[in-house]
Protein backbone atom coordinates (compact mmCIF):
# COMPACT_ATOMS: atom_id res chain seq x y z
CA UNK A 1 0.00 0.00 0.00
CA UNK A 2 1.35 3.47 -0.83
CA UNK A 3 2.31 5.87 1.94
CA UNK A 4 2.01 9.63 2.07
CA UNK A 5 5.30 11.12 3.24
CA UNK A 6 4.22 14.76 3.30
CA UNK A 7 2.01 17.42 1.75
CA UNK A 8 3.20 21.03 1.77
CA UNK A 9 0.72 23.81 1.01
CA UNK A 10 2.33 26.59 3.06
CA UNK A 11 5.58 27.24 1.15
CA UNK A 12 4.51 26.02 -2.27
CA UNK A 13 2.30 23.18 -3.32
CA UNK A 14 4.06 19.84 -3.35
CA UNK A 15 3.78 16.32 -1.97
CA UNK A 16 5.79 13.11 -1.78
CA UNK A 17 4.22 9.67 -1.96
CA UNK A 18 6.11 6.41 -1.36
CA UNK A 19 4.90 3.81 -3.86
CA UNK A 20 4.58 0.06 -3.28
CA UNK A 21 7.83 -0.47 -5.21
CA UNK A 22 9.69 1.60 -2.59
CA UNK A 23 10.30 4.51 -4.96
CA UNK A 24 9.10 7.98 -4.07
CA UNK A 25 7.16 10.35 -6.33
CA UNK A 26 7.46 14.09 -5.79
CA UNK A 27 4.54 16.12 -7.13
CA UNK A 28 4.91 19.89 -7.49
CA UNK A 29 2.18 22.30 -8.57
CA UNK A 30 3.06 25.91 -9.28
CA UNK A 31 1.90 28.93 -11.23
CA UNK A 32 3.84 27.67 -14.24
CA UNK A 33 2.55 24.09 -14.31
CA UNK A 34 2.94 20.64 -12.79
CA UNK A 35 6.06 18.50 -12.38
CA UNK A 36 6.22 14.89 -11.15
CA UNK A 37 9.60 13.26 -10.49
CA UNK A 38 10.64 9.88 -9.17
CA UNK A 39 13.51 9.07 -6.84
CA UNK A 40 14.71 6.38 -4.47
CA UNK A 41 13.39 6.69 -0.94
CA UNK A 42 16.64 7.22 0.97
CA UNK A 43 18.61 10.18 2.32
CA UNK A 44 20.28 11.19 -0.97
CA UNK A 45 17.20 10.43 -3.03
CA UNK A 46 15.07 12.57 -0.77
CA UNK A 47 17.61 15.37 -0.75
CA UNK A 48 18.34 15.45 -4.49
CA UNK A 49 15.47 13.49 -6.04
CA UNK A 50 13.27 16.51 -6.61
CA UNK A 51 16.05 18.11 -8.65
CA UNK A 52 17.80 15.20 -10.37
CA UNK A 53 15.21 12.42 -10.39
CA UNK A 54 13.72 11.35 -13.71
CA UNK A 55 10.71 13.39 -14.85
CA UNK A 56 7.58 11.29 -15.03
CA UNK A 57 5.28 14.14 -16.06
CA UNK A 58 5.71 17.81 -16.86
CA UNK A 59 3.13 20.29 -18.04
CA UNK A 60 4.10 23.94 -18.37
CA UNK A 61 0.67 25.16 -19.42
CA UNK A 62 -1.35 25.52 -16.20
CA UNK A 63 -4.65 25.41 -18.11
CA UNK A 64 -3.72 22.09 -19.70
CA UNK A 65 -2.62 20.83 -16.26
CA UNK A 66 -6.00 21.87 -14.85
CA UNK A 67 -7.74 19.97 -17.63
CA UNK A 68 -5.68 16.85 -16.87
CA UNK A 69 -6.38 17.28 -13.13
CA UNK A 70 -10.12 17.41 -13.80
CA UNK A 71 -9.88 14.22 -15.88
CA UNK A 72 -7.87 12.52 -13.11
CA UNK A 73 -10.38 13.62 -10.45
CA UNK A 74 -13.23 12.08 -12.42
CA UNK A 75 -11.26 8.88 -13.10
CA UNK A 76 -9.91 8.02 -9.63
CA UNK A 77 -11.92 7.85 -6.40
CA UNK A 78 -10.87 10.15 -3.53
CA UNK A 79 -8.29 8.84 -1.05
CA UNK A 80 -8.99 9.75 2.62
CA UNK A 81 -5.27 10.15 3.45
CA UNK A 82 -4.88 12.94 0.88
CA UNK A 83 -6.29 16.11 2.40
CA UNK A 84 -5.26 18.97 0.12
CA UNK A 85 -7.12 22.19 -0.46
CA UNK A 86 -5.48 22.59 -3.88
CA UNK A 87 -7.62 20.68 -6.38
CA UNK A 88 -4.79 20.13 -8.87
CA UNK A 89 -2.40 18.77 -6.22
CA UNK A 90 -5.13 16.54 -4.79
CA UNK A 91 -5.98 15.10 -8.24
CA UNK A 92 -2.35 14.32 -9.11
CA UNK A 93 -1.67 12.84 -5.63
CA UNK A 94 -4.75 10.63 -5.92
CA UNK A 95 -3.62 9.37 -9.34
CA UNK A 96 -0.09 8.65 -8.10
CA UNK A 97 -1.54 6.88 -5.04
CA UNK A 98 -3.25 4.37 -7.37
CA UNK A 99 0.06 3.40 -9.05
CA UNK A 100 2.53 0.78 -7.84
CA UNK A 101 5.66 1.93 -9.71
CA UNK A 102 7.12 5.03 -11.38
CA UNK A 103 6.58 3.42 -14.79
CA UNK A 104 2.86 3.10 -14.06
CA UNK A 105 2.74 6.74 -12.87
CA UNK A 106 4.33 7.85 -16.13
CA UNK A 107 1.87 5.76 -18.18
CA UNK A 108 -1.18 7.07 -16.31
CA UNK A 109 -0.24 10.75 -16.28
CA UNK A 110 0.88 10.80 -19.93
CA UNK A 111 -2.20 8.96 -21.20
CA UNK A 112 -3.31 10.60 -24.47
CA UNK A 113 -6.96 10.39 -23.39
CA UNK A 114 -6.20 12.64 -20.40
CA UNK A 115 -4.37 15.12 -22.61
CA UNK A 116 -7.35 15.30 -24.94
CA UNK A 117 -9.72 16.11 -22.08
C-alpha positions as CSV (number, residue, x, y, z in Angstrom):
1,X,0.0,0.0,0.0
2,X,1.4,3.5,-0.8
3,X,2.3,5.9,1.9
4,X,2.0,9.6,2.1
5,X,5.3,11.1,3.2
6,X,4.2,14.8,3.3
7,X,2.0,17.4,1.8
8,X,3.2,21.0,1.8
9,X,0.7,23.8,1.0
10,X,2.3,26.6,3.1
11,X,5.6,27.2,1.1
12,X,4.5,26.0,-2.3
13,X,2.3,23.2,-3.3
14,X,4.1,19.8,-3.3
15,X,3.8,16.3,-2.0
16,X,5.8,13.1,-1.8
17,X,4.2,9.7,-2.0
18,X,6.1,6.4,-1.4
19,X,4.9,3.8,-3.9
20,X,4.6,0.1,-3.3
21,X,7.8,-0.5,-5.2
22,X,9.7,1.6,-2.6
23,X,10.3,4.5,-5.0
24,X,9.1,8.0,-4.1
25,X,7.2,10.3,-6.3
26,X,7.5,14.1,-5.8
27,X,4.5,16.1,-7.1
28,X,4.9,19.9,-7.5
29,X,2.2,22.3,-8.6
30,X,3.1,25.9,-9.3
31,X,1.9,28.9,-11.2
32,X,3.8,27.7,-14.2
33,X,2.6,24.1,-14.3
34,X,2.9,20.6,-12.8
35,X,6.1,18.5,-12.4
36,X,6.2,14.9,-11.2
37,X,9.6,13.3,-10.5
38,X,10.6,9.9,-9.2
39,X,13.5,9.1,-6.8
40,X,14.7,6.4,-4.5
41,X,13.4,6.7,-0.9
42,X,16.6,7.2,1.0
43,X,18.6,10.2,2.3
44,X,20.3,11.2,-1.0
45,X,17.2,10.4,-3.0
46,X,15.1,12.6,-0.8
47,X,17.6,15.4,-0.8
48,X,18.3,15.4,-4.5
49,X,15.5,13.5,-6.0
50,X,13.3,16.5,-6.6
51,X,16.1,18.1,-8.6
52,X,17.8,15.2,-10.4
53,X,15.2,12.4,-10.4
54,X,13.7,11.4,-13.7
55,X,10.7,13.4,-14.9
56,X,7.6,11.3,-15.0
57,X,5.3,14.1,-16.1
58,X,5.7,17.8,-16.9
59,X,3.1,20.3,-18.0
60,X,4.1,23.9,-18.4
61,X,0.7,25.2,-19.4
62,X,-1.4,25.5,-16.2
63,X,-4.6,25.4,-18.1
64,X,-3.7,22.1,-19.7
65,X,-2.6,20.8,-16.3
66,X,-6.0,21.9,-14.8
67,X,-7.7,20.0,-17.6
68,X,-5.7,16.9,-16.9
69,X,-6.4,17.3,-13.1
70,X,-10.1,17.4,-13.8
71,X,-9.9,14.2,-15.9
72,X,-7.9,12.5,-13.1
73,X,-10.4,13.6,-10.5
74,X,-13.2,12.1,-12.4
75,X,-11.3,8.9,-13.1
76,X,-9.9,8.0,-9.6
77,X,-11.9,7.9,-6.4
78,X,-10.9,10.1,-3.5
79,X,-8.3,8.8,-1.0
80,X,-9.0,9.8,2.6
81,X,-5.3,10.1,3.4
82,X,-4.9,12.9,0.9
83,X,-6.3,16.1,2.4
84,X,-5.3,19.0,0.1
85,X,-7.1,22.2,-0.5
86,X,-5.5,22.6,-3.9
87,X,-7.6,20.7,-6.4
88,X,-4.8,20.1,-8.9
89,X,-2.4,18.8,-6.2
90,X,-5.1,16.5,-4.8
91,X,-6.0,15.1,-8.2
92,X,-2.4,14.3,-9.1
93,X,-1.7,12.8,-5.6
94,X,-4.7,10.6,-5.9
95,X,-3.6,9.4,-9.3
96,X,-0.1,8.7,-8.1
97,X,-1.5,6.9,-5.0
98,X,-3.2,4.4,-7.4
99,X,0.1,3.4,-9.0
100,X,2.5,0.8,-7.8
101,X,5.7,1.9,-9.7
102,X,7.1,5.0,-11.4
103,X,6.6,3.4,-14.8
104,X,2.9,3.1,-14.1
105,X,2.7,6.7,-12.9
106,X,4.3,7.9,-16.1
107,X,1.9,5.8,-18.2
108,X,-1.2,7.1,-16.3
109,X,-0.2,10.8,-16.3
110,X,0.9,10.8,-19.9
111,X,-2.2,9.0,-21.2
112,X,-3.3,10.6,-24.5
113,X,-7.0,10.4,-23.4
114,X,-6.2,12.6,-20.4
115,X,-4.4,15.1,-22.6
116,X,-7.3,15.3,-24.9
117,X,-9.7,16.1,-22.1
